[in-house]
């Protein structure tokens, strides 16, 4: 990733929040409002220093505490105000929320397997992935449209919401969104504006490869 303005069109940086205790426990957070751990705060501060070098023009974030606290670190360095929007929250997953990965596969094994196959599934009776994209992608585009010609927008959100938003902006079929893979805590993906629409420039950037903990949270 290059620092500074490159004059190559608008960019959207989709940044996942820092670590939480539920991430460590592999516990599905969904829309549950869980705070960052001390490690998560440190991750956010480190990543914010890197992202500040891009000289972003705007920051928009989920209003859940783990995303808002992550965004606040970049705001402190750049002086930019953060616009908070509940449409950027993580997928609501009903009965899955608060359960560990093992508990989900044990209690909802068939539902979990169908979701992994790319079928439209209301995990735990919650939202479809397409419904998450329906609420999140328009907010991202609305803020991106306000950017200058070579401007950069930083979107601070959650693993599942970021994946579905990228899938929607790249115009991929929903059954292929899972192929994008997850984001590690406080890592990001970058979309760039091209002649045919948005393009994926970087994915899960920001650190050496690490295990992805609690993808949809």
Secondary structure, DSSP 8 states (H G I E B T S, - for coil): ---S--SS--EEEEEE---BHHHHTTB--TT----B-HHHHHHHHHHHHHHHTT--SEEEE-SSHHHHHHHHHHHHHH---EEE-GGGS----GGGTT-BHHHHHHHSHHHHHHHHTT----GGG---HHHHHHHHHHHHHHHHTTS-TT-EEEEEE-HHHHHHHHHHHTT--GGGGGGG----TT-EEEEEEETTEEEEEEEEESSS-----SS--
